[in-house]
Amino acid sequence: MSEFVKVARKDEVPEDTGKRVEVNGREIALFKKDGRVYAIDHVCPHAGGPLAEGALNGGMAMCPWHGWEFSITTGECAFNSAIRVETFSVREEDGDVYVKA
């Protein structure tokens, strides 16, 4: 059974790009939009690019390798809804960010 794991301070998560963290051996990308933190799989399904290193364009995380974009709320790919990355539950408490993965 997975539990929420503390992964970062909220102020460590930038507004314009992601932050890579590890939870139980999984690489996860954190993104902050409008003051709220979201968590998606860090690895792009196209070619394994590092999503946390890409730009955040509205609510879309862009892979820095080939420009594929994924919703930080649903994980859905911008151009093909059948392609998606996993999303994870996030809890914020006293300035800390916890992810369930």
N, C-alpha and C positions, 0 to 999 in steps of 0.2 A: 504494500500500500504506500503510495507516495504522500509526502507531507510537504507543507510549505517550508522552504529553506531560505534563509537570509542570504541575498546575493550582492547587495550594494546599498549605499546611501542614495536617496533620491536625488540629491544635489550632484552626484557623480554621473548621472545619466544626462547626456547633452540633449538639446532640443532639435538639432539639425542633422544628427547622425545617430548611430547606435552605440551600444556598449556590449562587448562580448563577456559573458559569464559562463560558469560551468555549474551544473546542478546534477548531482548523482551521475557524473561521467558524460553528461550531454552538454553540448555547446548550445547556448541560447543567446539570442540577440534581444537586448532591451532597447526600447524606444520610448521617448517621452513626447507626447502631443497634448497641447493645451493643459499642461500640468499633471497629466495622468501617465503612468508608466504601463507599457504593454510588453509582452514577451512572445517571441516567435522562434522557430528553429533558426539557428545561425547559418545553416548550410543551404545554399540555393540548390534546388533539385535539377537545375539545368546542367551545371558543370562544377558544382561543389564550391561556388564562390562564397566569400565571407559576408553575409548580409549585414552584420553589425558595422562593417566598414563602409557601407554605402550611405548615400544621402537619404534623408527622409523628405519626401515630397508630399505634403499634405498628410494623408493617412497611409501613404504607400512607402514601403522600404524598397530602395533600389539596389540591386546587386551591382557592385562596382566593376565586375568583370564584363558583363554583357548587357546590362541595363534592364534585366527582367525586374518587374515590380510586383510586390506582394502586400496585400492589406495587413496592417498591423493588428486589426481587430478580428478579421476572419481567416487570414492566411491565404486568401484566394489570389491567384495570379491575375494581373490587370488585363491580359489579353486572352486568357483561356481559363474559365472557371473550373475546369476539370483538374487543373494543376494547382496545387496549394502546398503551403508549408504548415507544419503543426503550430498551433497556438497554445499558450499555457496560461493558467490562472495566475493573477498577480494580486498580492495584498500589500498595502502600504500601511505602515504603523510607526508613529513617532519618527518620521523621516527615514525609515528603513524600508527597503523593498524586499519582498519575499515572493518566491516563485514556486509553484507546485508542478513538478515534472517527474 
